[in-house]
Amino acid sequence: MPSPRLAETVTIHGHNRPHRIALHFNDQAVTYGQLSDLTESLRSQLLQLGLPPGSTVYVPAHKTPQTIALLLAIFHEGHIALAPSPDLGSAALERLAQQARVSHLLTVSGDGILAATSAPTQEDEAQGFAVPDPGRTRLLLTTSGSTGTPKIVSIEAAWFDAFSDWAVDDFALSPGETALSYAPLNFDLALLDVWTFLQLGACVVLVDQQRATDAAYLAALATRHQVTFVQGVPMLYRLLLENGAAFAAARHVIFTGDSLPAGLLTHTASAFPNAAFHNVFGCTETNDSFIHHVDPAAGDGPMPIGRPIRGSEALVLDAEGRRVTSAGTGELLVSTPFQTSGYLRRDLNSAAFMHLDGRVFYRTGDIVTRTAEGLYFLEGRADWHVKVRGVRTNLQEVENVLAAHPDVAEAVVVPLPDPQAGVLLHAHVTRRPDTGLTSLRLRTHAGRHLPRPAIPASVHLTDAPLPRTSTGKPDRNLIKRNRMKEIDA
């Protein structure tokens, strides 16, 4: 994976414990011996390509045992893998490949046969982008692309090793663990529930991305394989709870990504009676940076993101860029032992990374409140505040109110330009199954909790999951574009 140590350790597991299950994928069980053999076969096929040392190759991040083995082979051979979502549009993928100076597109068939297509570099497209250093990194991930073409982030080998060591220690993980890996393989969550678990010699249950919203399938995976570690966004837990299943084998439940809707914690705690609960906060650029050990008995109030994890530091800046030295609210800056040294696109780094007190801090763009006790609460994004009819409105607060309705599974709110109001709000809402929720009932609910300007002017109700970006975040840009097309039609 991101480090030679990982690739070498998985090979050692293949020799020392060849019959231990490494991966479950649908009806397929792959032992460490089989994973090691497949990796060695793909290494041989890579050598036949005659790639120059330290080449950067593009691997669509299909979440399969074969793709995982291909990535391990690439790491072994000292090459660098750009591993974006396979669902990205062709134009975006081509831009990313040019920016990273990719030499080949590599894919692997279900029976382990490598396919390679050359990708000629257009140097003008790579102007202003750093050349990835194989001595420091073996993996390139991308951000969500919520503001355009995704940004390429170097996952450095040394910081992945440090992150893996932290996770194993903090969660007291052992080779006997089984993780349910829900997020796409190109998402940074896979650094924990795929790559760290494989380095440990544990078992990973891969969720088929084509069935990621199938509640019965997910619950069956978790119960059949007796998963001990579950990590995911709130939608995962809503799906797992949908059919009333219980997961007594789970030792750790990790909340990440979106804010946890009211009521979900209580129900999740009942379904995972023997688990410890954690709220983990981070991003692709820094990996995990905060953790909060959750007490379900504390109720369903706002959940803090917690405190900086061991070895990390956090700063809060007010609107004028001054440090908030005690309790207060402002933009969050973090520095972790696991963060990237920067984007491949050099001109983005001066605004995103700041040198302070002998450390490099990443400007997250998140607005937080720090209490006098040093506990941090996420208030939203700096760019999630808009003015509607002159009233400052936090889009995340509106989303939280909508999501608290018992018939709502997910909700996203986006601002739309309006000639009279300046901005009006549009809500895209996924209903829970077999409910009769209407836009009028939802807007009435919103009116009980929000000032009039914050009530969405339009609501799109659907039974389908929210559209998502390549890293699993709600695709706010697509929702906004679709609504603008409806208005202009």
C-alpha positions as CSV (number, residue, x, y, z in Angstrom):
1,M,0.0,0.0,0.0
2,P,1.2,3.5,0.7
3,S,4.4,2.0,2.1
4,P,6.9,-0.8,1.2
5,R,6.5,-2.0,4.8
6,L,2.8,-2.8,4.1
7,A,3.5,-4.7,0.9
8,E,6.4,-6.7,2.6
9,T,4.3,-7.4,5.7
10,V,1.4,-8.8,3.6
11,T,3.9,-11.1,1.8
12,I,5.2,-12.3,5.2
13,H,1.6,-13.0,6.3
14,G,1.2,-15.1,3.1
15,H,4.2,-17.3,4.1
16,N,3.5,-17.5,7.8
17,R,-0.3,-17.8,7.8
18,P,-1.3,-18.8,4.3
19,H,-4.7,-20.2,5.3
20,R,-5.9,-17.2,7.3
21,I,-8.7,-15.2,5.4
22,A,-7.5,-11.8,4.3
23,L,-10.5,-10.6,2.2
24,H,-14.1,-11.5,1.8
25,F,-15.8,-10.2,-1.3
26,N,-19.4,-11.3,-2.0
27,D,-19.0,-15.2,-2.1
28,Q,-15.3,-15.1,-2.5
29,A,-12.9,-15.7,0.4
30,V,-9.2,-14.9,-0.3
31,T,-6.6,-16.2,2.1
32,Y,-3.3,-14.4,2.7
33,G,-1.5,-17.2,0.8
34,Q,-3.8,-16.6,-2.2
35,L,-3.4,-12.8,-1.9
36,S,0.4,-13.1,-1.8
37,D,0.4,-15.5,-4.8
38,L,-1.8,-13.1,-6.8
39,T,0.4,-10.2,-5.9
40,E,3.6,-12.1,-7.0
41,S,1.9,-13.0,-10.3
42,L,1.1,-9.4,-10.9
43,R,4.6,-8.3,-10.0
44,S,5.9,-10.6,-12.7
45,Q,3.4,-9.2,-15.2
46,L,4.5,-5.7,-14.2
47,L,8.1,-6.5,-14.8
48,Q,7.2,-7.7,-18.3
49,L,6.0,-4.2,-19.1
50,G,9.4,-2.8,-18.7
51,L,8.3,0.3,-16.8
52,P,11.1,2.8,-15.8
53,P,11.8,2.8,-12.1
54,G,9.4,4.9,-10.1
55,S,6.8,5.2,-12.8
56,T,3.4,6.7,-12.0
57,V,0.5,4.5,-13.2
58,Y,-3.2,5.0,-13.1
59,V,-5.3,2.2,-11.4
60,P,-9.1,2.7,-11.3
61,A,-9.9,2.0,-7.6
62,H,-12.4,-0.9,-8.1
63,K,-13.0,-2.3,-4.7
64,T,-12.0,-5.9,-5.4
65,P,-9.3,-8.4,-4.2
66,Q,-7.7,-8.2,-7.6
67,T,-7.3,-4.4,-7.5
68,I,-5.9,-4.7,-4.0
69,A,-3.3,-7.2,-5.2
70,L,-2.4,-5.0,-8.1
71,L,-1.8,-2.1,-5.8
72,L,0.3,-4.2,-3.6
73,A,2.4,-5.3,-6.6
74,I,2.9,-1.7,-7.6
75,F,4.1,-0.8,-4.2
76,H,6.5,-3.8,-4.1
77,E,8.0,-2.7,-7.4
78,G,8.6,0.9,-6.3
79,H,6.1,2.5,-8.6
80,I,3.4,5.0,-7.7
81,A,-0.3,4.4,-8.2
82,L,-2.8,7.1,-8.9
83,A,-6.0,5.5,-7.6
84,P,-9.1,7.7,-8.3
85,S,-12.7,6.6,-8.3
86,P,-13.6,4.5,-11.3
87,D,-16.8,6.5,-11.5
88,L,-15.1,9.8,-12.3
89,G,-16.0,11.3,-15.7
90,S,-13.6,10.5,-18.5
91,A,-12.5,14.2,-18.9
92,A,-11.7,14.5,-15.2
93,L,-9.8,11.2,-15.3
94,E,-7.8,12.3,-18.3
95,R,-6.8,15.6,-16.6
96,L,-5.7,13.8,-13.4
97,A,-3.6,11.3,-15.4
98,Q,-1.9,14.2,-17.3
99,Q,-1.3,16.2,-14.1
100,A,0.3,13.1,-12.4
101,R,2.4,12.3,-15.5
102,V,0.9,8.8,-15.7
103,S,2.7,6.4,-18.1
104,H,0.1,3.6,-18.2
105,L,-3.5,2.7,-17.3
106,L,-3.5,-0.6,-15.5
107,T,-6.4,-2.9,-14.8
108,V,-6.7,-6.5,-13.7
109,S,-9.3,-9.1,-14.6
110,G,-11.1,-11.3,-12.2
111,D,-8.7,-14.1,-13.0
112,G,-5.6,-12.0,-12.3
113,I,-4.6,-11.0,-15.8
114,L,-3.0,-7.5,-16.1
115,A,-4.0,-5.2,-18.9
116,A,-1.9,-2.1,-19.7
117,T,-2.7,0.8,-21.9
118,S,0.0,3.5,-22.5
119,A,-1.0,7.1,-21.6
120,P,1.2,9.6,-23.4
121,T,2.0,12.6,-21.3
122,Q,1.2,16.1,-22.5
123,E,3.8,18.1,-20.6
124,D,1.8,21.4,-21.0
125,E,-1.0,19.8,-19.0
126,A,1.4,18.9,-16.2
127,Q,2.9,22.4,-15.9
128,G,2.8,23.6,-12.3
129,F,2.4,20.1,-10.9
130,A,5.2,18.4,-8.9
131,V,6.6,15.1,-10.0
132,P,5.7,12.4,-7.5
133,D,8.7,11.1,-5.6
134,P,8.8,7.2,-5.4
135,G,11.2,7.5,-2.5
136,R,8.5,9.1,-0.4
137,T,5.2,7.9,-1.7
138,R,3.6,4.9,-3.5
139,L,0.0,6.1,-3.6
140,L,-1.8,9.2,-4.9
141,L,-5.4,9.8,-3.7
142,T,-7.7,12.6,-4.8
143,T,-10.0,14.9,-2.9
144,S,-13.8,14.8,-3.5
145,G,-13.7,17.3,-6.4
146,S,-16.6,19.2,-4.9
147,T,-15.1,22.4,-6.3
148,G,-14.1,21.1,-9.7
149,T,-11.4,18.6,-10.8
150,P,-10.3,16.7,-7.7
151,K,-6.9,17.7,-6.2
152,I,-4.2,15.1,-6.1
153,V,-2.8,14.3,-2.7
154,S,0.4,12.4,-2.0
155,I,0.0,9.6,0.6
156,E,3.5,9.4,2.0
157,A,4.9,6.0,3.1
158,A,6.3,7.2,6.4
159,W,3.0,8.9,7.5
160,F,0.9,5.9,6.5
161,D,3.1,3.7,8.7
162,A,2.8,6.2,11.6
163,F,-1.0,6.3,11.1
164,S,-1.3,2.5,11.0
165,D,0.8,2.2,14.2
166,W,-1.5,4.8,15.9
167,A,-4.7,3.1,14.9
168,V,-3.5,-0.4,16.0
169,D,-2.5,1.1,19.4
170,D,-5.5,3.4,20.0
171,F,-8.1,0.8,19.1
172,A,-6.1,-2.1,20.6
173,L,-6.4,-4.0,17.3
174,S,-5.3,-7.6,16.9
175,P,-4.9,-10.1,13.9
176,G,-8.1,-11.7,15.1
177,E,-10.2,-8.6,14.0
178,T,-12.6,-8.5,11.1
179,A,-13.4,-5.1,9.6
180,L,-16.5,-4.2,7.5
181,S,-15.0,-1.9,4.8
182,Y,-17.9,0.3,3.5
183,A,-16.2,3.3,1.9
184,P,-14.9,3.2,-1.7
185,L,-11.3,2.1,-2.0
186,N,-10.2,5.5,-3.2
187,F,-11.5,7.1,0.0
188,D,-9.1,7.8,2.8
189,L,-11.1,5.7,5.2
190,A,-9.6,2.7,3.4
191,L,-6.3,3.6,4.9
192,L,-7.7,2.2,8.1
193,D,-10.2,-0.5,7.4
194,V,-8.4,-2.0,4.4
195,W,-4.7,-1.3,4.4
196,T,-4.1,-1.1,8.2
197,F,-6.0,-4.3,8.7
198,L,-4.1,-6.1,6.0
199,Q,-0.8,-4.9,7.5
200,L,-2.0,-6.3,10.8
201,G,-2.8,-9.7,9.3
202,A,-6.5,-9.3,10.1
203,C,-9.6,-9.9,7.9
204,V,-11.4,-7.3,5.7
205,V,-15.0,-7.7,4.5
206,L,-15.2,-5.6,1.3
207,V,-18.6,-4.1,0.6
208,D,-19.6,-4.4,-3.1
209,Q,-20.0,-0.8,-4.2
210,Q,-22.9,-1.8,-6.5
211,R,-24.8,-2.9,-3.4
212,A,-23.7,-0.2,-0.9
213,T,-27.3,0.9,-0.3
214,D,-28.8,-2.6,0.1
215,A,-29.7,-2.7,3.8
216,A,-30.3,-6.5,3.9
217,Y,-27.0,-7.2,2.1
218,L,-25.0,-5.0,4.5
219,A,-26.6,-6.5,7.6
220,A,-26.0,-10.1,6.3
221,L,-22.3,-9.3,5.7
222,A,-21.8,-7.9,9.2
223,T,-23.6,-10.8,10.9
224,R,-22.3,-13.7,8.7
225,H,-18.6,-12.6,9.1
226,Q,-19.0,-11.5,12.8
227,V,-17.4,-8.2,12.1
228,T,-15.6,-6.6,15.1
229,F,-14.8,-3.2,13.5
230,V,-17.2,-1.0,11.6
231,Q,-16.4,2.5,10.2
232,G,-18.6,4.6,8.1
233,V,-20.8,7.6,7.5
234,P,-24.3,7.9,9.2
235,M,-26.0,6.4,6.2
236,L,-24.2,3.1,6.8
237,Y,-25.6,2.8,10.3
238,R,-29.1,3.8,9.1
239,L,-28.9,0.9,6.6
240,L,-27.5,-1.6,9.1
241,L,-30.4,-0.8,11.5
242,E,-33.1,-0.9,8.9
243,N,-34.1,-4.6,9.4
244,G,-33.6,-4.7,13.1
245,A,-30.4,-6.8,13.1
246,A,-28.0,-6.8,16.1
247,F,-24.2,-7.0,15.9
248,A,-22.9,-8.5,19.1
249,A,-19.5,-9.3,17.8
250,A,-18.5,-5.7,17.1
251,R,-15.9,-4.2,19.4
252,H,-15.5,-0.8,17.8
253,V,-18.0,1.5,15.9
254,I,-16.5,4.5,14.2
255,F,-18.7,7.4,13.1
256,T,-17.1,9.6,10.4
257,G,-17.9,12.0,7.7
258,D,-21.4,13.7,8.1
259,S,-22.9,14.8,11.3
260,L,-24.8,12.2,13.2
261,P,-28.6,12.8,13.0
262,A,-30.6,13.0,16.2
263,G,-31.8,9.6,17.4
264,L,-29.3,7.6,15.4
265,L,-26.8,7.2,18.2
266,T,-29.4,5.6,20.6
267,H,-30.5,3.1,18.0
268,T,-27.0,2.3,17.0
269,A,-25.9,1.7,20.6
270,S,-28.8,-0.8,21.0
271,A,-27.8,-2.7,17.8
272,F,-24.1,-2.9,18.8
273,P,-24.4,-3.8,22.5
274,N,-20.7,-4.7,23.1
275,A,-19.0,-2.0,21.1
276,A,-17.1,1.1,22.1
277,F,-18.2,4.2,20.0
278,H,-15.9,6.8,18.5
279,N,-16.4,9.9,16.4
280,V,-13.4,10.4,14.2
281,F,-12.8,13.6,12.2
282,G,-10.2,14.2,9.4
283,C,-9.7,14.7,5.7
284,T,-7.7,13.4,2.9
285,E,-5.0,16.0,3.4
286,T,-4.3,15.2,7.1
287,N,-6.0,11.8,7.6
288,D,-7.6,11.4,11.0
289,S,-6.9,14.4,13.3
290,F,-9.6,14.3,16.0
291,I,-11.2,11.6,18.0
292,H,-14.0,11.6,20.5
293,H,-14.9,8.5,22.6
294,V,-18.7,8.6,22.6
295,D,-20.9,7.7,25.6
296,P,-24.3,6.7,24.2
297,A,-25.8,7.3,27.6
298,A,-25.0,11.0,27.1
299,G,-28.0,11.3,24.7
300,D,-28.4,12.8,21.3
301,G,-27.1,16.3,21.7
302,P,-24.5,17.8,19.4
303,M,-21.6,15.3,19.2
304,P,-18.1,16.9,19.5
305,I,-15.4,15.9,17.1
306,G,-13.3,15.6,20.3
307,R,-9.7,16.5,20.8
308,P,-6.6,16.2,18.6
309,I,-5.3,12.7,18.4
310,R,-1.9,11.9,19.9
311,G,0.9,13.8,18.1
312,S,-1.5,16.3,16.5
313,E,-2.1,20.0,17.2
314,A,-5.0,22.3,16.4
315,L,-5.3,26.0,16.1
316,V,-8.5,28.2,15.8
317,L,-8.4,31.4,13.8
318,D,-11.0,34.1,14.1
319,A,-12.5,36.0,11.1
320,E,-9.5,38.4,11.2
321,G,-7.0,35.6,11.1
322,R,-6.0,36.0,14.8
323,R,-5.5,33.0,17.1
324,V,-8.3,32.1,19.4
325,T,-6.3,31.3,22.5
326,S,-9.1,30.1,24.8
327,A,-12.8,29.1,24.2
328,G,-14.2,30.5,21.0
329,T,-15.2,29.9,17.4
330,G,-13.3,30.1,14.2
331,E,-11.5,28.3,11.3
332,L,-9.8,25.1,12.3
333,L,-6.1,24.5,11.4
334,V,-4.6,21.1,12.1
335,S,-1.1,19.5,12.0
336,T,-0.9,15.7,12.2
337,P,1.9,13.2,11.9
338,F,0.0,11.7,9.0
339,Q,-0.6,14.7,6.7
340,T,0.5,15.2,3.2
341,S,3.4,17.5,2.3
342,G,1.1,19.2,-0.2
343,Y,-0.9,18.9,-3.3
344,L,0.7,18.0,-6.6
345,R,-0.5,21.3,-7.9
346,R,2.1,23.6,-6.4
347,D,0.2,26.9,-6.5
348,L,-2.5,25.5,-4.2
349,N,-0.2,24.9,-1.3
350,S,0.6,28.4,-0.1
351,A,-3.0,29.1,0.7
352,A,-3.8,25.6,2.1
353,F,-0.7,25.0,4.3
354,M,0.8,27.4,6.9
355,H,4.1,27.2,8.8
356,L,3.5,28.1,12.4
357,D,5.5,27.3,15.6
358,G,7.8,25.0,13.7
359,R,5.0,22.9,12.3
360,V,3.0,22.8,9.1
361,F,-0.7,23.4,9.6
362,Y,-3.5,22.6,7.1
363,R,-6.3,25.1,6.8
364,T,-9.3,22.8,6.8
365,G,-12.0,25.4,5.9
366,D,-14.1,24.0,8.8
367,I,-15.6,26.3,11.4
368,V,-15.3,24.9,14.9
369,T,-16.1,25.9,18.5
370,R,-13.6,25.1,21.2
371,T,-14.9,24.9,24.7
372,A,-13.0,26.0,27.8
373,E,-12.2,22.3,28.5
374,G,-10.5,21.9,25.1
375,L,-13.4,20.0,23.4
376,Y,-14.0,20.8,19.7
377,F,-17.4,21.0,18.0
378,L,-17.9,21.2,14.3
379,E,-20.1,24.1,13.3
380,G,-19.9,23.7,9.5
381,R,-17.8,24.9,6.6
382,A,-16.5,28.4,6.2
383,D,-18.1,28.3,2.8
384,W,-21.4,26.9,4.1
385,H,-22.6,30.3,5.5
386,V,-24.8,32.3,3.1
387,K,-27.1,35.3,3.5
388,V,-30.7,34.7,2.6
389,R,-32.7,38.0,2.5
390,G,-29.9,39.5,4.5
391,V,-30.0,36.8,7.2
392,R,-26.8,34.8,7.8
393,T,-27.7,31.1,7.4
394,N,-25.7,28.0,8.2
395,L,-26.5,25.4,5.5
396,Q,-25.4,22.6,7.8
397,E,-27.8,23.7,10.5
398,V,-30.6,23.5,8.0
399,E,-29.5,20.1,6.9
400,N,-29.5,18.9,10.5
401,V,-33.0,20.1,11.1
402,L,-34.3,18.3,7.9
403,A,-32.4,15.1,8.8
404,A,-34.0,15.1,12.2
405,H,-37.4,14.5,10.7
406,P,-38.3,10.8,11.3
407,D,-39.1,10.1,7.7
408,V,-35.9,11.6,6.3
409,A,-32.9,9.3,5.5
410,E,-30.6,12.0,4.1
411,A,-30.8,15.6,3.3
412,V,-28.5,18.1,1.5
413,V,-29.2,21.9,1.2
414,V,-27.6,24.0,-1.5
415,P,-27.8,27.8,-2.1
416,L,-29.3,29.0,-5.4
417,P,-29.0,32.5,-6.9
418,D,-32.2,34.6,-6.8
419,P,-32.7,38.1,-8.2
420,Q,-34.9,39.2,-5.3
421,A,-33.6,37.4,-2.3
422,G,-29.9,37.1,-3.4
423,V,-29.9,33.5,-2.4
424,L,-32.6,30.9,-1.8
425,L,-32.2,27.4,-0.4
426,H,-33.0,24.2,-2.2
427,A,-33.2,20.8,-0.4
428,H,-32.5,17.4,-1.9
429,V,-34.0,14.8,0.4
430,T,-34.0,11.0,0.4
431,R,-37.1,9.6,2.2
432,R,-37.0,6.5,4.4
433,P,-38.6,3.5,2.8
434,D,-42.4,3.2,2.9
435,T,-43.0,6.7,4.2
436,G,-45.4,9.3,2.8
437,L,-43.3,12.4,3.4
438,T,-44.3,15.4,1.3
439,S,-42.5,18.7,0.7
440,L,-45.2,20.5,2.6
441,R,-44.9,18.4,5.7
442,L,-41.1,18.7,5.6
443,R,-41.2,22.5,5.2
444,T,-43.7,22.7,8.0
445,H,-41.3,20.7,10.2
446,A,-38.4,23.1,9.2
447,G,-40.6,26.1,10.1
448,R,-40.9,24.8,13.7
449,H,-37.1,24.9,14.1
450,L,-35.7,27.5,11.7
451,P,-36.1,31.2,11.0
452,R,-38.2,31.9,7.9
453,P,-35.3,32.7,5.5
454,A,-33.6,29.4,6.4
455,I,-36.6,27.3,5.3
456,P,-35.8,25.8,1.9
457,A,-37.8,27.5,-0.9
458,S,-37.8,24.3,-2.9
459,V,-37.6,20.6,-1.9
460,H,-36.8,17.6,-4.1
461,L,-38.0,14.4,-2.5
462,T,-36.7,11.1,-3.8
463,D,-36.5,7.4,-2.7
464,A,-33.1,7.1,-4.3
465,P,-29.8,7.7,-2.4
466,L,-28.1,11.0,-2.6
467,P,-25.8,11.5,-5.6
468,R,-22.2,11.3,-4.3
469,T,-18.7,12.4,-5.4
470,S,-15.9,10.0,-6.0
471,T,-15.0,9.9,-2.3
472,G,-18.5,9.3,-1.1
473,K,-19.5,12.8,-0.1
474,P,-22.9,14.3,-1.2
475,D,-22.4,15.8,-4.7
476,R,-23.6,19.3,-3.9
477,N,-22.5,20.7,-7.2
478,L,-24.5,18.1,-9.2
479,I,-27.6,18.7,-7.0
480,K,-27.2,22.5,-7.6
481,R,-26.7,22.1,-11.4
482,N,-29.7,19.8,-11.7
483,R,-32.0,22.2,-9.9
484,M,-30.7,25.1,-12.0
485,K,-31.5,23.2,-15.2
486,E,-35.1,22.6,-13.9
487,I,-35.5,26.3,-13.2
488,D,-34.1,27.3,-16.6
489,A,-36.2,24.7,-18.5
